[in-house]
Structure formats: C-alpha cells, structure tokens
Amino acid sequence: MSRLIIRRLLVSLVVLWLVSLLVFVATLLLPGDPARAILGQQATPDRIAALQAQLNLDAPVWERYLSWLGGVFTGDLGTSAATQGPVNDLLGDRIGASLVLLVTAAVLSTLVGLALGTWSAVRRGRAADHTVSGISLVIAALPEFVIGVALIVLLSTTVFPLLPSVTLAPPGEPVWSQPLQLILPVLTLTLVVTPYITRMMRATMSEVLDSGYVEMARLKGIPERTVLTRHALPHAIGPVAQVIALQLAWLAGGVVVVEFLFRYPGVGQALIDAVNNRDVEVVQAITLLIAAVYIVVNLLADIVGIVTNPRLRTEVSR
Amino acid sequence: MTAQVTLTHALEVEDLRVNTLAGSPVLKGVSYSIAPGEVLALVGESGSGKTTAGLAALGHFRRGLAPAGGTVTANPRDGQSVEVLGLAERRRRALRGHTLSYVPQDPALSLNPALRIGLQIAEVLEAHGYGASDDERSARVAEVLGEVGLPADEDYQRRYPHQLSGGQQQRVGIAMAFACRPSVVVLDEPTTGLDVTTQTLVLRTVSELTTEHGVAALYITHDLAVVAAIADRVAVMRGGEIVESGTVEEVLRRPSHSYTRELVDAVPDLDGGGELPTPDADAATLRVTDLSVSFGEHRVLSDVSLTVHSGECLLLLGESGSGKTTLSRCVAGLNDDHSGSVELDGTALAASTRRRSADQLRAVQYVFQSPYSSLNPRRTIAQSVEVPLEMLTDLDRAQRRERVGQTLDKVRLSRELAQRLPDQLSGGERQRAAIARALVTTPKVLLCDEVTSALDVSVQATIIDLLCELRAELGTAMVFVTHNIALARHVADRIAVLRGGEIVETGPVDDVLSDPRHEYTRQLLANTPRM
C-alpha cells in the first residue's frame, strides 16, 4: 500500500512541476510588457529599461524561470510589481481568509452530501428520494453567481434583511472576527457543491445496496443499521471520494467568483486585482497555489480510494 | 399420514404465491416440506422461480417481488413453530441466519470484499447473541471453519475474500450459514462456477453437515447430476410451479412429467453420446507447435503443441486458470504476445489478426462463452452476422444477404428472429446467432470457447447437437474448449487435457475416458457426478 501511495505522491510532484512550467509560460504570453503596464503610457524608454532591469526582465527566459522556481522552493514568491512589497506579505492574510471559506464549505458540503445521498438511497423510489433528487438537480444546474445573487436578494435585501451582503471587515482585522459576514459566501459555495456529492452518493449507495454482499448481510440477520454502516458505506466512500475531490478542487477555483461577488478579501479577489494590474508575480503565485490545492485534494482522494479497497491495500503483501 | 409428517418437518411451504409489483405471477402456488437431516433438491431452468422459492423460505423477497399468499412455516429444533410470512420484519430478521440460513450462488459477490472473513462469520453470531462471551463466539468461529474443512487459525481468519480461492470462499459462505446451528439451510446453486474437484469437496461438506446436525436443506440447482449426488428428494420447477416431486430414484430414473424427462435426457453423460461424424484423417488443418505465453512473471502456457484435422473435433479440457482460453485466443490471433507457431494447412499464421490476410481471418473463427456480451446490443442479428462478410469478402450486398440467410437457416434461426436485437432473444437463440456469425465465412477452424456454460442444460443439448451436425455437413475442424468432461463423448473425437498451462494427456475420447493415463484426468473423472 505504501508503495502505491508513494508512487501517487511522486506523480503529484511531477504534475506540480509541469504546472509551474505552464504557469510561467502562460504569464510570458500575457499581452503587454509588465514594466510598461506599471509605468503607464507616458513612461520614457529609459525608465522602462531601468524597471525591466530591476524586475530582471532582460535575463534569458530559462534563467528567470529557475530563479522564480528557486524562490518558490525557498518560500519567496517574489515582489509584487503593483505594491512593491513581497508577495508573501500580500497573500498571507488572504490565504488564511480563503482557507476559512474553503474548509468550512468543504466540510459542510461533504457531510451534508454524504448524509443526504445515503438517506435518499435507502428511501429509493419514495417521495423523500424524489424530492432530494429533484431539488439537487435544480441547484446543480445553477451557476455559483446566480446562487450567490439569489441568496443576497433573499437574505440581505428587502425580503429578509438578516445578513450582510458584502464583507465589511476593516483591513488588518481577520474576517472571522465577524462570523455573520462569512455565512453567505460559505452557504453559496456549499450549495454549489453539495448537489453533486449527494447525487453521486445516492447512485453509488443504491448500487451497493443492490449488491450480493448487502443482500447476504440481510439474510444473515444483521441489523439494518449495521448493514448500512459496516457493509454498505465503506464501499460507497471510495468512488464518492473521487467526486468529492473534484468538487473540492473546483471550490479552489470557484472561490474566485464567489469572493468577487461578496467582496471577500481572499486569494480570489487578489487574483482578479493582480490580473487587472498585470502584477505577474502575484498571478503566478496564486495560480500555482490553486493548482497545488487541486493536486493535493486529488491525491487525498486517491489515498482514500486505496485505503478503503482491501484489494489495493493488500496488493503488496500478496 | 399428512398429520404425522407435519410434526416432523423442519420447513413447510404451503401454496406459496409471489407476484411482481406489477401483478404478474412468479410463483403460482408452490408447496414443499423438508424433514430434519433431509436434502430436498429444487431443480429448474433459469427463470423457473427456484431462487424466489428458496429466498421466500427466509421471508426475503428481492426488489420488485411481493408475496401474494400461502404460508412458510418453520419448526425450529428447540422452539415454537412460526409462520415466517406473517411476522414483522424485525422478527424475521431474528430468524434469518439463526434458524433459517442461506448459502448464496456466487461467493465472490456475496462475501463483503472489504471485511475479513473471520469477522463476517463472527457477526452472524453477534447479531443473534450466540454464546455468552466474545471468547465463546470466537471459539465457535474456529470450530465452524474446521467443520467446513478450512484452517481455523487467527491468520486465516484475518484474510480478505479476494485472498481465497473460489472453493474456499464458498466454504466460508457455508460456514456463515452453519455458524448458528440453523434448523433449515437454503443453498442456492452453491457449486455453479466451481470446478468439479472443488464441487465434490463442497458437496461432501454440505451432506456431512446436514446429516450430522440434523439440518433440513433446500438445495437449488439446475444440475441433475449434482442432485443424484446429494439429494434425498427432488422437486422439479417450471414456470413458477412444481411439476413433479418425489425421491431422487423415482424422479431421475422414472420421470413421469414430460418436462422432467426432457431435462433428464438433456444431461450430458460420460457414458452417453450419439453418433459422431467421422473426420477425414488426412492432412492436419490446424497445427500448434510449442506455444508459450507469459503474463509478466506468470507462465500461462508452456510449450503446448496440438493438431486438429479437418472435420475433427478436439475437446480442450481444463479448469479455470488452466490456460485453455488463452490458448484458443492465441490460435485466433487475439493474443499476439506468444512464442511458438500456429499453422493452418501448412502455412504459418501471423501472431496478430492485424497481420493475417482476409483469407486466413475467414478460415479461423471464434465463438465466445457468453452470448449475452458477445453480440452488439444495437445491431440486429442479421446485421451482426453480416459484419464478417463486409470486412473479409468482396461479396456485394445481395450476395451477402443471401449468404447470411443461408447461414441462419443452418443454425435454425428464423428470418423473423434475424431482424430482432439480441436482447429480444433467449440465451440459446443468441448463441445460435453467435455461431452463425462465426460460420458465415465458412471457416476451416471453429474455436468454441465454453459456448454452453452460460446456458441451461436442455439448451446446451440442442447447441451441441447443432455443432455436431454442422461439423459433419461443413467438414470444419473444431476446438471445443470446456471444463465439463461429461460433454466429451457428445461432441469430440479427441481430448487434450490442459493443466497449469501444459497438456498432460491427449488421445481419442474413448481411450482417455476408459483408461486415463494421468493422475489429474483420473481425478477429474472420479469427481464428475453421474446420474
């Protein structure tokens, strides 16, 4: 088992390295010159050349890549062209803020999705099942900004003015100091992701409940609760973990739109600002970060898949 | 007499009716009863309702089925008799696994792949509060493993199902069923899919346990030879009804119902067999020389050589994993990763179908094991049969149509059936279609890979008759791959026995069956149940 996991880990590292290449090349291809973008249209050629030298833009491409990659490894993500400060400082708080959003939404949607899916599968064909399926299909069809706007209209305007529609935390103060302002963004992300997990869990669970070993467990007279928790659930978790991983990875990207919608001071906001300012170093750092989240989440799903499957778990010892 | 018998029966099923939720009947009033220590065999073809009748004894109905009348009465050894169908689900659950237990058809599907086998046996005991302590329960787990002839040690109990062979898995299934010392055990085709040697072991285990502990057993099967080996009485089912029942001797020797007679006649017998066409013994059509295949470290075939003459049928006999399918795939060019040569009429064939000429491809054709998965579900039978002609001949459309029509006539599929999709046909009709598709190119060599093992006995008999006729008529050389030695005299002229990738014995059918040289062949013959 450990050999399998180590192999997956190595593959992930290679993918991450490929992503770093892609990110670097992609920022090279962005139209316009960063130095000119920073200095504006009126800049003299001398000043542009000076800035280019300062930003190390005149060095060969591979040298710039290596020095950037070296920086990434040593925890130095470079200097933001827009703020002239280190990228690390710029992103530090924002990563924390985004993580709060992501982790809360991930935990909530996973728990709710698994529970609803199982509940629905056990009541297959009955009214409760049809209701869950219908509602989750409708929500799954809505894009995140529609859900977000609908929630704002419903919960923070004239209908039920309960929650703030934008994040109002003053700069420097952590976002979670005012928990109320977290509710809407978290709710939006959760609503976007939960339907997929629910539907996948329902489908997998239905299949497992129809399997020979579940029928056999019932014919052995095992109590229904034990049949579910011991015989059915472990088999449903593996395949569903893959879907959960995809959804959580999507969260890492989807957070950009949701943060923008709620003016939430996270990495998504930072990414949009950085693209507007042609702040290359920040764009590189954030893209790499989001890619890393994708890879880590998928790696975790693979490990869950290996651990819940005794065939893979005992492969080496056989 | 009835009243007296009633008292002693461990299980009585009276006029049991089961309908689908839509209301169409699946069981139309089935009655049977079993005394302690007795084995009742329930025989019938697929779809006759025998599994439904067996599961109903535990008060269990599969999705889409519901009881529509009748009673199921269990008389436990030590307790009050109960009417199972009248109980609430909770009380039924308490009976299942405790008083009434079940051994499933396919242990590979019915054992939970993620749980250790020790736990899967122990949980039956736990669920029914068997024994006073954990120690007592684990002692019982070890004991019951011993009773079914498996090692009882801790290491063995910690194995997962995939670490056991099929026969061991089935014995774990039997151990689960007998763990709580039940009064009634329902065994649903427990040996289908096991090779004969393992089948004998499992049958012996079952009959020992039932006699020793006075358990009433319902043994569901379609194999009449197995019935003769294990059962005391037989009930024959057809279309949701029991058409005949009685002692094994009565039913199998002197069947009174016409359907039973049909079934009995269809069973292939080692001694039986009709007249076979005589092959022309001149040139060898197919010659395989020193064929070896390895999958990674594992050597599947080592230096296999064989010849088949035109008009001759070679029975390639072997248990699962012996390499018999790999061998036929190599001959067909479906497995190109091998050493050694395959010659047809003296010309070497390329290892891969891609490098064989259209002529060579037409000359070697393959019929697969399962007619359910080898026909394209989106093509009509006629379209499927026409494909080889489109690919391998220059015939125009009208000529192809005519040839397809002729071939379908040969396998006796009506033109009307030919316009249907595969899922509108029965298993036997589908296998005929698959044979037609192979024959449409008039091959010199026909490879039949377990072509009857997915079919019922009576259908198997008709397919075998058809293959023999076609062979006589067309002079095709045939390789008939099977695990069932009982078919030998019915289809083949010669036998090659394959074991662990090597041919251990070969010769004319009569010689091999009457005077087997190799220990393995003798063992196979001894373990094959006879009627």
Chai-1 contact restraints between the chains, C-beta under 6 A:
chainA,res_idxA,chainB,res_idxB,connection_type,confidence,min_distance_angstrom,max_distance_angstrom,comment,restraint_id
A,G212,B,L109,contact,1.0,0.0,6.0,A-B,restraint_1
A,G212,B,S110,contact,1.0,0.0,6.0,A-B,restraint_2
A,Y213,B,S110,contact,1.0,0.0,6.0,A-B,restraint_3
A,Y213,B,N112,contact,1.0,0.0,6.0,A-B,restraint_4
A,M216,B,P104,contact,1.0,0.0,6.0,A-B,restraint_5
A,M216,B,S110,contact,1.0,0.0,6.0,A-B,restraint_6
A,L219,B,L58,contact,1.0,0.0,6.0,A-B,restraint_7
A,L219,B,R96,contact,1.0,0.0,6.0,A-B,restraint_8
A,L219,B,Y102,contact,1.0,0.0,6.0,A-B,restraint_9
A,K220,B,G97,contact,1.0,0.0,6.0,A-B,restraint_10
A,K220,B,V124,contact,1.0,0.0,6.0,A-B,restraint_11
A,G221,B,R93,contact,1.0,0.0,6.0,A-B,restraint_12
A,G221,B,R96,contact,1.0,0.0,6.0,A-B,restraint_13
A,G221,B,G97,contact,1.0,0.0,6.0,A-B,restraint_14
A,G221,B,H98,contact,1.0,0.0,6.0,A-B,restraint_15
A,G221,B,A127,contact,1.0,0.0,6.0,A-B,restraint_16
A,I222,B,A127,contact,1.0,0.0,6.0,A-B,restraint_17
A,H231,B,N112,contact,1.0,0.0,6.0,A-B,restraint_18
A,P234,B,A114,contact,1.0,0.0,6.0,A-B,restraint_19
A,P310,B,A114,contact,1.0,0.0,6.0,A-B,restraint_20
A,P310,B,Y160,contact,1.0,0.0,6.0,A-B,restraint_21
A,R311,B,H162,contact,1.0,0.0,6.0,A-B,restraint_22
